[in-house]
């Protein structure tokens, strides 16, 4: 044996604890390790077999090591209107303050607006987010969001959405296709790197002229990108039949147009017509489930099983802060299970007159299932599972390290993953590390480079300015039951 064969292997970081790998076998190593060199995982195994020496060793007994979470749907620029959906109708908020307030955001304002929701995500272990951006009154509004993403160190799949239908889009927001694509390509050139990717899309079928929507999709095919669309969007039900002569479903329309394909990811995808789930599965398309938002808005017939049981790649997303109030992906994990169970019961009661709950029913899903969707499932939905979503040698070292020892909501540990999901995840001070590409971005619950209080101060100031600037103050506390007394 030569002199170097017994020498210890060296890595940059070694993480020890209960290792939830999310690998194809879904191995959970009760005392395991993850070795990281540079930006990648080099080995995962049992601690007793570990032969690595590291520059930094983290965790130990009483810790959990798992992949960073993946948020597959967001509108980050909405930070400046967080929670204002409460007490408003869809059209009140869309035309009353959503378009006006986000439309008034230039690059710096968009940065300040996006930073709090980004900190919400990364401080709880989200290492990758998608974003759908359609605020282009200021063309560099999207640059502000991407600058905030880059400063957090997170990964992002950014979709720049071109919108121009006069029935759904105010004039300042409208772009012709060539302008939208020129700007998309500019953003690609200026912002794409190993963590940020950019694509072109639109909000929904009725937000863009049909021939231009088809051309946007064709651009994504030619550039090997995802096409991200809300389907069905609310205005589909209002405009598809009355103004476009289409009486079928949104996914039937996409299939008829030749757009429904493996590079398509649809957000929400609820209230679909019979047979459309099969169309989606046959096409190889993907779904961004948004159960927390659907639950907040009272959707009682949420259904993900029609996709999951047919092998459609699905991930979990949040939507924008205007309706995803706390912007906590862990809430979406819990809502995925509770929304599906309520939806299943709703459908059963409708189908079976006089049916009653007996307690013998097998409830859908589990904490483990929810964690799959929020990690490797989200990575598959974003077509990134070759790089992220699980702890496997060769993948990017996007890792969440949780100290379980003081987490009362996770004790005792026999039902760790159920408690983790139904307990809305770890507390901030238990998040010992969040690594993206092997680099620490969160330590002990705080971002290593961003002053959280300053981010809140700037966001609050922006909100107050925008309310007066676009005359949106009348929507604050709209229909409140409380009496608010001036200072």
N, C-alpha and C positions, 0 to 999 in steps of 0.2 A: 504494500500500500504506500503510495507516495505521500510526501510530507504535508501536502495541502488537503488531502481527502478528508481529514478529521477536523479541519478548520471550520468554525461556525460560519454560517451564511449571514451576510449583513444586509439589513434593510433600513429604511429611514424611520418607519413607524410600525410599532407592533401593538395591536389592540386585542385585549383579552376579555372574555366574558361569555355569557350565553350568546352564541352566534347564530342568528337567524339568516341563513344564507340566501333563501329564495332561489336556489339553484334548481335544475330540473327535478331533482329528487326531494326538494323542499327540506333539506337537512337542517336540523337544529342541533348544534353542538353544545351540550350543556356546560362544558368547560373547553372553549375553543379559542382560536386566535385567527387574526387576519394580519398578514404581513404586507406592508406597502413600501414600494420603492419608486421614488419619483411620483408620477401621477397615477400609477397603476397598482393593482393588487397582484402580488407575486405568488402568494400561497394562502390557502385556508385549510385549517386542520385542527386536530385535538391538541390541547395545551401540552399534554404529556409527551407528545411527539415533536414538539416545537424545537427546532435547531437553529433559530434565528437570533442574532444579536441586533438590537435596534438603537438608533440615536435617541429615540423616545419611545417609552412603553407606557401605554394608557390602559385604564380599566383594571380588571381583575375580578375576583369573586364578587357577586352582587351587582354586576353590570350587564347590560344588554348591548350587543353590537349588531346593527342591522343596516341594510341599504338605505341611503337617503330616499325620502319620499319624492314622488313625481306628481305634480299638479298639471292636469292635461287641459285645463280651460280657465282663462282669466281675462279680465280687462283692467289692467293695472292702473291706467290713467284715472280710473274712477275713484281713486283714493280721496279726491277732493269732494266727493259727494257720498261718502260712506254712510250707509244706513238711511239715506233720505227717501228710499222707496216706501218706507213705513207710512201708511196713511194716504198713499197716492195710487191712482190707477196707472196702467202701463203707459197710456198716451199722455197723461199729465206729467209723468216723470220724464218720458222720452223727449217730448217737445218743450216742456216747461223748464226743466233744469239740466237734464242729461246733455242734450246737444249744446245748449248755451254755455254751461259751465265748463265742460270739457273742451268745447270749441274755443274757449278763451284762453286755453293753456298753450303757451309757447314752449320752447325747449326747457327753460329753467322751471317754469311752473309744472310741466309734466314730470320733471325729475322730482320735485317736491311732493307732487301728488302720488307718484308711484312708490316712493320710498317706504312709507309706513306699511302698506300691504306686503311689500317685499320683505321687510323685517319681520312681519307676522309669520310669513312662510318659513324663512330660513332659520329663525330662532326656535322653531319647533321641528326642524329636521327636514324641511323640503329643500332638496338640492337642485331640482330641475322644475321649471315652470314653462308652460306654453303661455302665449299672450296673443290676443286678437285686438288689433289697434285700428280704429277707423276715425280717429280725430285728426283730420288733415287740413283744417282751416289754416293752421300754422304747420307748414310742411315738416318742420323739425320737431314737432311735438313727439313723434315716435323716437327721435334721437334722445330726448330727455328721458324717456322710459328706459331705453337701452343703456344709457349712461348709468342710470340707477341700478339696473341689473348688473352691469359690469362692476360697479363699485361694491355690490354685495358679494361678488364672486360666484354667483349662481350660474347654472346653465339656463338657456332660454331658447325655445323655438318660437320666434316672432312671426306672426302672420300679419302682413299689411293688407288691410281690407279696402278694396275700391268699392264705393257706393255712389249711385247716381240716379236712382229711380225717383222722379219728382213726387210720387205718391207717398213715399216713405222717408225721403231725405230732404232736409232744408237746403236751399240753394248754396250757401257757403260751403257745405260739406260735400257737394257733388264733384266728382272727377270723371273725366273721360278716360277710357281704357288706356290710351297711349300715355297719358300723364301719370296714371296710377302705376303702370309698369315701369316707366322711367324712374319714378321715385323709389319703387321697390328695388330696382337694380342699383340705384345710388346707395340705398341703405345697406344692401348686400356688400357693396364694395367698401363702405366705410366701417361696418360693424362686425361682419362675420369673422369668427376666429374659432378656436377649438371648443368654445363654450356657447357661442351664439350662432344660430342659423336663422335665415330669413326666407319667407315665402310670400306668395301673393294669394289672395283669396277675396271673398266678399262676405257680408254678414249672412244673408239668406237669399233665397231665390227671388223674392220680391223687392230686394234692395238694389238690384242691378239689372240692366236690360238683358234679356235672355241671350242674345248673340254675344254680348260682352262677357257674360258669366261663363259661357262655353269657352270663349277665348282665354279667360283667366285660368280655367282648369287646364286647357291645352298648354299654356305657359308652364304650369307646374309639372306636367308630364315631360315636357321637353327639357326642363331644368332639374328633373329628378327630385322634386319637392312634394310635400304634402299639400293637399287642398282642404282647407278648414272651413266648414260652413255650418251655420245653425239650421237644423232641419228637424221637424217643421219649425219655422219661425212664426211668431204670432201673426205677422201680417200675411203669411201664406194663406191662412184660412179666410182672411178678409179680401185679398186681392187676386189670388190665383184664378178663381172661377170668374169673379165679377169683371176683372180687367184683362185677364190673359186667356180666358176660355178653357181653363184646365179644371176638370171636376174630380180628378183623382188625387192621390196623396203626393206629398213632397218627394218622397223617395221614388215613387213611380215616375214622377216628372224627371228626376235626375237620371233614372234608368232610360227613359224614353229619349232623353237628350244625349245619351252615351257618356254621361259624366260619372255615373256611379261605378267606382273602380277601386283597386287596392290602395291608391294613394289618397283616398277621400277619408277624412275624419269628420264625423258629424257630432256637434254638441247638442246635448239634451236628448233628442231622438225619442220623445214621448208623444202619446196621442197619435200613434201611427195607424194606418189602415191594415186590415187583415191581409197577410201575405207580404207586407213590406219588409218584415224582419227576415223572411226567407230571401228576398231580393238582395238585402244587405249582405247576408251570409254568402250567397252565391257570387256576389261581386268581389268579396274579399275586403270590403270596406271596414272601417274602424269606428268606434263610438266613444265619445267623451261623455260619460255619465255625470250628471250634476245634481245628485240627490239632495244635498243640503238646501240648495236654492229652491228646488221643486217642493220640498217639504215646507219651507218657510212660506211659500206662496200658496200652499194648500192643495197641491196636486195629490189626490188620494189614489190615483190609479197608476202610480209609478211602476214601471216594469223593466227590469234589466234581464230577467230570466230568458226572455225571448231571444236575447242576443247571446248570453253566456252559455246557454244550453245548446246553441248552434255553433259554438266555437268562434264567435265574432270577437276580435281583440277589443277589450274595453279597459279604460282607465277611469280614474275619479278626478273631477275638477270642481272648481268653486264658483265660477262666474265672477262678476265684478263686485267690488266692495259695496256698491249701491244696494245689492240684494244679498251678498255673502258677508254679513255684517262683521263678524269677528275675524274673517279671512283666515280660518283655521282648518287646514285640510283634515286634521283628526276628527273634526265635527262631521266632515263628509264621509269618513269611514263609518262612523256610527249611523249617520243618516242613510247610507247605502243599505244597511241591514234593516233598520226600522221602517224606512220607506217601502222597501220591497215586501216586508211582512204585512204592513198595513194594506198595500196594494193587492197582495194575494188574498187577504181576507175580504177586501172590498169586492174583488171579482168573484170570490166564492159565494158571498152573500147574494150578489146579484144573480148568479147562475142557479143557486139552489134556494128556492123560496122557503123561508122558515128555518134556514140553516142556523145552527148555533155553534159557538165555540165550546168544545168539550174538554180541552186540555190534552187530548191525545194526538193532536196534529204535530207533525214534524216541521219546525220552523225553518225557513230558508236561511242558508248561509251560516257564517261563523266569523269570529274575530280573525281567524287565520285567512279565510277567504277575502275579507276586507283588506288585510295587509298585503295579500298578493296583488289585488287590483291597484293598490296605492304605490307599489314598487315595480315588480316585473311586469304587471299588467299595464301600468301607465307607460313604461318604457316601450312595450310592444305597440300600444296605441299610437305613440309618437314615432314609431319606426326607429327606435334608438336602443333596442334590447341587445344589440351586439356590443354595446358600450357601457350601458348602465342598467340599473334595476335589480341586480343581484350581486352577491359577494362571491366572485369566481376569479380565479387566476386569469390575468390578461385584461380584465375589465377596469374601467376607470374607478379610482378609489373615492367614490361618493358614499360616505359612511356617516351614520348617526351612532353616537355612543351615549347611552343613558345610564345614570347611576340609580339603581333601583333601591338602594338601602334606606332612603328616607321617604319613599313614595308610598304613602298610606293607601292610596287608591289601587295600588298594584300588589298589595300584600293580603294574603299569602300568595306565593308564586305558582301554585299548581295550575291556575287558569290564567297564566301571564298574558297571553295574547287576547283573550276575551276581555280581561280587565283593562288592558292597554287601549282597546278600541272603545269599549263602553265607558271607560273613565276619561275619554277625550284626550288620550295620549299622556306623555310625560309633562310634568310641570317644568317651567322654564329653568329653574335652578338645578334640575336634574339632568338637563342637556349639557353634558360635560364637553362634548366636542361635536361639531359638524364639519366634516371634511368634504371638499369638492376637488376632485382631481388630486387628492393627497394633501391639499393645502387647508389648514385650519381657517374657517371663516367665522365660526362661533365657538366661544370658550365659556363654559359655565353660564350658559344662557344669554350671553351678550355678544353682539357682533364685535369682532376684533378691531374694526377700523371706523365704524360709524357710530356717532353719538345719537343714541335713540331719543333722548329728550330734545335735542336740537331738531331732529327730524319731525317730532311731534309739534314743536313750536312753529316750524315753518309750514307744516301742513295746516295747522289751525289758522295761522295768519292768512294763508292762501284762501281757505274756505270763506273766511269773513270778507275778504276782498272781492271774491267772485260773486258772492250773494248780492252785494250792492251793485257790482259792475254790470251784471246781466239781469238785474231786477228779479232775482229768484228767492228773495227772503220770505216771500209769502208761502213757500213750500216747506219752510222749516217748521217742524212740529205740527204739520198739517193734520187737522182733525184730532188733535191731542185731547185727551180727557182731563188733563191737568191745567191748573191756572198758573201761568208763568209770570212772576213778578219781577219787574226791572230792578236792577241794582240801585 
